[in-house]
Amino acid sequence: MSEKLPEKYAKWHGIDRTKIPWYPAIDEERCIGCKLCFVTCGREVFDFDLEKNKAIVVRKYQCMVGCTTCAAICPAGAISFPDKEVVHKIEREEQILAKIQKKALKKKVKMDLENIRKEVIDTLSSIRASVSYELAGNIIKSEVIEKIYNEIKNCPIDIVELKIETPSLRGVWEQKAPSHTTFKVVSTEMEDISKCEKKIDEIIEKSGVVLVSKN
């Protein structure tokens, strides 16, 4: 009965994995039962016979073609593999090198796109593109909003979500009752707004209104 392979191990560059005689063999007399191969192989090629205290190969075709890690780490030299010419012969006959060119190019493009995406994310994360303000005071009579508007004409920013709450218009004008104002400064060109932000801070400070919070 042929070994039933998980789909991810069933092919090697389009070749049926069971047609490639590459897998480990264990010299039972040399095996000392250290279990290194059993715990190290990520493809679960090995199992372990507890009664004999020996490693056994149970899923030979799940072995990575060309991999010899288990043999390299075996302290008793109990694991062996076919000559690598077996793999090289298949590579020549199946023209593997020609087949993987498209795969290599696709992988390279994917890696380049991922690097570009990471660079963009890193750049955006370092840019201060928005900041929220909360003010209190005589917002209307101080003309602070108008002054900010005149300033942003020269900056790649805009004011959004502007809200001015007053107890009453008469109270603001006649009794200088304080108003509560919130707004957000955002970049219109995905640029850092730090310089424009500094100018807005100066306008607020000179206008005499209170900067309650800024984040």
C-alpha positions, 0 to 999 in steps of 0.5 A: 500500500502506497504512502498517503501524503499530505497535499503540501508534500505530495509534489516536488516541483511538479513531480510526484514525490513517491517517484523520488527515492530520497529518504533516510535509512536507519542502521538499527544496530548503530541507533542509540535511541537518542531521539534527536531525529524524532524531535528535530524533523519538522516533517514527522518522517520519524517515529520511535519504537519505545520497546526497542528504544530505536528510531524508525522511518514511518513517513519516508516520502515526507522527507524534504528532497535533498535534506540530510539534517537528521544524518548530520546531527545523529551522534551515532552515524546511524542515519544515511541517505542515497547519493545526491546524484539521485536528486541531480539526475531527476533535476536533469531529466525533469529540467527542474532548473528551467521550471523553477525560473518562473517560480523564482521570479514570482517569489522575487517580485513578491519579496520586493513588493513586501519590502516596498509595503514595509517601507511605506508602512515604516514611513507612514508610521514616522509621519505625524499626519494628524493631531486633535485639539480641544480648546476652551475660552472666548473662541468666537471673539478671539477669532482664533478659528479665523486666524488658524484658517488664514494660516493653513492656506500656506500649509498642506493641511485642513481642519476637520470635525470642527465643533464649537459649543457655547452656552449662548451667543449673547453670553459669549458676546456680552458676558464673555462666557467661555466656549468649548471647541474641538477640531482635528488638523490633518495632512492633505498630502500625507506629509508631516504636519509638525511645522504647521502644527507649531504655527497653530500652537503659536496662534492659540497661545497668542489668542489667549484661549486655553489649550485643554488637550492635544493628541 
